[in-house]
């Protein structure tokens, strides 16, 4: 049976796809990444900042679309410097510049 051109994906599959694309874009910029796909819970991407801090990048769906966020899990504040649209062409550049500061 052929899949239809437009198929609904599970939200975790969408997250996975966005994170893989970001991981590849970061690789092109020379940043090593690790894709973490837990048995339960959403996937995430880990990178090691130049200062040695492990940064976990998540992708979440908001009313206007998917966004990458690297803010701490306990933070309830959305700061402009801690998220970027997942569909942005320069998402990897924004993340690299934010975590290398």
C-alpha positions as CSV (number, residue, x, y, z in Angstrom):
1,X,0.0,0.0,0.0
2,X,1.4,3.4,-1.0
3,X,1.4,6.1,1.6
4,X,-0.6,9.2,0.8
5,X,1.3,12.4,0.0
6,X,0.0,14.1,3.1
7,X,0.3,12.0,6.2
8,X,-0.2,13.1,9.8
9,X,2.8,12.4,11.9
10,X,3.0,11.7,15.5
11,X,4.3,14.8,17.4
12,X,7.4,12.9,18.6
13,X,8.1,12.0,15.0
14,X,7.9,15.6,14.0
15,X,10.2,16.5,16.9
16,X,12.7,13.8,15.7
17,X,12.7,15.1,12.1
18,X,13.4,18.7,13.2
19,X,16.2,17.6,15.6
20,X,17.9,15.5,13.0
21,X,17.8,18.4,10.5
22,X,19.2,20.7,13.2
23,X,21.9,18.1,14.1
24,X,23.0,18.0,10.5
25,X,23.1,21.7,10.2
26,X,25.2,22.0,13.4
27,X,27.5,19.3,12.1
28,X,28.2,21.4,9.0
29,X,29.2,24.2,11.4
30,X,31.6,21.9,13.1
31,X,29.6,21.2,16.2
32,X,29.3,17.6,17.5
33,X,25.8,16.6,18.5
34,X,24.1,13.6,20.1
35,X,20.5,12.8,19.4
36,X,18.8,11.3,22.5
37,X,15.7,9.3,21.9
38,X,14.4,8.0,25.2
39,X,12.0,5.1,25.5
40,X,9.5,7.4,27.1
41,X,9.4,11.2,26.5
42,X,10.3,13.5,23.7
43,X,13.6,13.3,21.8
44,X,16.3,16.0,22.3
45,X,19.6,17.0,20.9
46,X,22.7,17.5,23.1
47,X,25.7,19.6,22.2
48,X,28.8,20.4,24.3
49,X,29.5,24.2,24.4
50,X,33.1,25.4,24.1
51,X,33.0,26.2,27.8
52,X,32.2,22.5,28.5
53,X,28.6,23.0,29.4
54,X,26.2,20.4,28.0
55,X,23.3,22.1,26.2
56,X,20.1,20.2,25.6
57,X,18.0,21.4,22.7
58,X,14.3,20.5,22.6
59,X,11.8,21.2,19.9
60,X,8.2,22.1,20.9
61,X,5.1,23.1,19.1
62,X,3.6,26.4,19.8
63,X,0.5,28.0,18.2
64,X,2.5,29.5,15.4
65,X,4.8,26.5,14.7
66,X,7.7,24.5,15.9
67,X,10.5,26.2,17.9
68,X,13.9,25.0,19.2
69,X,14.6,25.9,22.8
70,X,17.6,25.4,25.0
71,X,16.4,27.1,28.1
72,X,16.6,25.1,31.4
73,X,13.6,22.8,31.9
74,X,12.7,24.6,35.1
75,X,12.6,28.1,33.5
76,X,9.1,29.5,32.7
77,X,10.4,32.6,31.1
78,X,10.8,32.9,27.3
79,X,13.8,34.9,26.5
80,X,14.5,35.8,23.0
81,X,18.0,34.5,23.2
82,X,16.9,31.0,24.2
83,X,14.6,30.0,21.3
84,X,14.4,30.1,17.6
85,X,11.9,29.0,15.0
86,X,12.6,25.5,13.8
87,X,11.9,26.4,10.2
88,X,14.4,29.3,10.2
89,X,17.2,28.9,7.7
90,X,19.7,30.2,10.3
91,X,18.5,28.2,13.3
92,X,21.8,26.4,13.7
93,X,23.7,29.7,13.5
94,X,21.5,31.3,16.1
95,X,22.0,28.3,18.5
96,X,25.7,28.2,18.0
97,X,26.0,32.0,18.7
98,X,23.8,31.7,21.8
99,X,25.6,28.8,23.5
100,X,29.1,29.9,22.8
101,X,28.7,33.1,24.8
